[in-house]
Amino acid sequence: MSPQRGHSKFEFALVTALFAALVAIGLNRLHVYQQRAETVAAQQLVVNLRTALSLKMSQLTAAQGQPAMRALLEQNPIDWLSERPKNYLGEYYFPDNATLAAGSWYFDRGSKTLVYLSTQQDSFAPHATILLKFKVESNRLPLSPATPAHSAVIANVALVQIIEPTGVGGQ
């Protein structure tokens, strides 16, 4: 029997290429899981905010507080939570989204919207951040046909997602 020699350069290159391919596949999957985790975290916060709004509406309905219900339309929904999210930046008047950290929430005082700056990129605009916007809106019911619209009774208040036409409000 002849003595065994070391591995050839070809075998080393083959193992290196195989290892690189496996690492690339693993990193791609990791990116997908990070995107899913971000999406789930954003959805969970919205569900928590909607639950907090429902509790506030129940309390105000029991106390028959129409003025307090109207005040909900002006409030920052993050204030309803017992603890602010770690990725909450604060309140701004007409902020420049390009200067704010992706993966964060903020409240736009000017438009009274809660905005999430996603770390995921819009595939149609390579450097545009995906914005998720939410606003507290109400359905008003008039007390009678002769009653002025501004004195209408608030029937329902909800945190709704605002969908803007493409190219508006992004950057």
C-alpha positions as CSV (number, residue, x, y, z in Angstrom):
1,M,0.0,0.0,0.0
2,S,1.2,3.5,-0.8
3,P,1.2,6.1,1.9
4,Q,-1.8,8.6,1.8
5,R,-1.0,12.0,0.7
6,G,-2.8,15.2,1.8
7,H,-5.9,16.6,0.2
8,S,-5.4,18.2,-3.2
9,K,-6.1,21.8,-3.9
10,F,-9.1,20.8,-6.0
11,E,-10.7,19.0,-3.0
12,F,-10.0,22.0,-0.8
13,A,-11.6,24.4,-3.3
14,L,-14.7,22.1,-3.6
15,V,-15.2,21.9,0.2
16,T,-14.7,25.7,0.4
17,A,-17.3,26.3,-2.4
18,L,-19.8,24.0,-0.7
19,F,-19.3,25.7,2.6
20,A,-19.8,29.1,1.0
21,A,-23.0,28.0,-0.7
22,L,-24.4,26.7,2.6
23,V,-23.5,29.9,4.4
24,A,-25.2,32.0,1.7
25,I,-28.4,29.9,1.9
26,G,-28.4,30.2,5.7
27,L,-27.9,34.0,5.6
28,N,-30.8,34.3,3.1
29,R,-33.1,32.4,5.4
30,L,-32.0,34.5,8.3
31,H,-33.0,37.6,6.4
32,V,-36.4,36.2,5.7
33,Y,-36.9,35.3,9.4
34,Q,-35.8,38.8,10.4
35,Q,-38.4,40.3,8.1
36,R,-41.1,38.1,9.5
37,A,-40.1,39.0,13.0
38,E,-40.3,42.7,12.2
39,T,-43.8,42.2,10.6
40,V,-45.1,40.2,13.5
41,A,-43.8,42.8,16.1
42,A,-45.5,45.7,14.2
43,Q,-48.7,43.7,13.9
44,Q,-48.6,42.9,17.6
45,L,-48.2,46.5,18.6
46,V,-51.2,47.5,16.4
47,V,-53.3,44.8,18.0
48,N,-52.2,46.1,21.5
49,L,-53.2,49.6,20.5
50,R,-56.6,48.6,19.2
51,T,-57.2,46.7,22.4
52,A,-56.2,49.7,24.5
53,L,-58.5,51.9,22.4
54,S,-61.4,49.4,22.9
55,L,-60.9,49.6,26.7
56,K,-60.8,53.4,26.6
57,M,-64.0,53.5,24.6
58,S,-65.7,51.1,27.0
59,Q,-64.7,53.3,29.9
60,L,-65.8,56.5,28.2
61,T,-69.1,54.9,27.0
62,A,-69.9,53.8,30.6
63,A,-69.1,57.3,31.8
64,Q,-71.0,58.9,28.8
65,G,-68.1,61.1,28.0
66,Q,-68.6,62.4,24.5
67,P,-66.0,65.2,24.9
68,A,-63.4,62.7,26.1
69,M,-64.2,60.5,23.1
70,R,-63.6,63.4,20.8
71,A,-60.3,64.0,22.6
72,L,-59.2,60.4,21.7
73,L,-59.1,61.6,18.0
74,E,-56.3,64.0,18.9
75,Q,-54.2,61.7,21.2
76,N,-51.1,59.8,20.5
77,P,-52.1,56.1,20.6
78,I,-48.7,55.2,22.2
79,D,-49.9,57.1,25.3
80,W,-52.6,54.4,25.8
81,L,-50.0,51.8,26.5
82,S,-48.6,51.1,30.0
83,E,-45.1,50.9,28.4
84,R,-43.8,52.5,25.3
85,P,-42.1,50.3,22.7
86,K,-38.3,50.4,22.7
87,N,-38.3,51.4,19.0
88,Y,-40.6,54.4,19.6
89,L,-38.9,57.7,18.6
90,G,-41.4,60.2,20.0
91,E,-43.7,62.9,18.6
92,Y,-42.7,65.1,15.6
93,Y,-44.4,67.8,13.5
94,F,-44.1,66.8,9.8
95,P,-40.8,64.8,10.2
96,D,-38.3,64.0,7.5
97,N,-38.5,60.2,7.2
98,A,-35.0,60.0,5.6
99,T,-33.4,61.2,8.8
100,L,-35.2,58.8,11.2
101,A,-34.1,55.3,12.0
102,A,-35.7,52.4,10.1
103,G,-37.6,49.9,12.2
104,S,-39.0,52.6,14.4
105,W,-42.4,54.1,15.3
106,Y,-43.2,57.8,15.7
107,F,-46.3,60.0,16.0
108,D,-46.8,62.7,13.5
109,R,-48.5,65.6,15.4
110,G,-49.2,67.5,12.2
111,S,-51.3,64.7,10.6
112,K,-52.1,62.9,13.8
113,T,-50.9,59.6,12.5
114,L,-48.8,56.9,14.0
115,V,-46.1,55.9,11.6
116,Y,-43.9,52.8,11.4
117,L,-40.7,53.0,9.3
118,S,-40.1,49.5,8.1
119,T,-36.6,48.2,7.6
120,Q,-37.9,46.3,4.6
121,Q,-37.4,48.1,1.3
122,D,-40.0,48.7,-1.4
123,S,-39.0,46.5,-4.3
124,F,-40.2,49.1,-6.8
125,A,-38.2,51.9,-5.3
126,P,-34.8,50.6,-4.1
127,H,-34.1,53.3,-1.5
128,A,-37.6,54.0,-0.3
129,T,-38.6,52.8,3.1
130,I,-42.0,51.2,3.5
131,L,-44.3,53.4,5.7
132,L,-47.2,52.0,7.7
133,K,-49.5,54.7,8.9
134,F,-52.3,54.5,11.4
135,K,-54.9,57.1,12.5
136,V,-57.6,57.2,15.1
137,E,-60.9,57.9,13.2
138,S,-64.5,58.0,14.3
139,N,-68.0,57.4,12.8
140,R,-70.4,60.1,13.9
141,L,-74.1,59.8,14.1
142,P,-76.4,62.9,14.2
143,L,-78.7,63.1,17.1
144,S,-81.5,64.1,14.7
145,P,-81.8,65.3,11.2
146,A,-82.1,68.9,12.4
147,T,-79.0,68.7,14.6
148,P,-75.8,70.4,13.3
149,A,-73.1,68.0,12.1
150,H,-70.5,69.3,14.6
151,S,-72.7,68.2,17.5
152,A,-73.0,64.6,16.2
153,V,-72.6,61.7,18.6
154,I,-69.5,59.6,18.2
155,A,-70.7,56.0,17.5
156,N,-67.4,54.3,17.0
157,V,-63.7,55.1,17.2
158,A,-61.1,52.9,15.6
159,L,-57.4,52.8,14.8
160,V,-57.3,52.4,11.0
161,Q,-54.5,51.9,8.6
162,I,-54.1,54.7,6.1
163,I,-53.3,53.5,2.6
164,E,-51.8,56.3,0.4
165,P,-51.5,56.2,-3.3
166,T,-48.1,55.1,-4.7
167,G,-45.6,57.9,-4.6
168,V,-47.3,59.9,-1.9
169,G,-46.0,60.3,1.6
170,G,-43.0,58.0,1.2
171,Q,-39.9,60.2,1.0
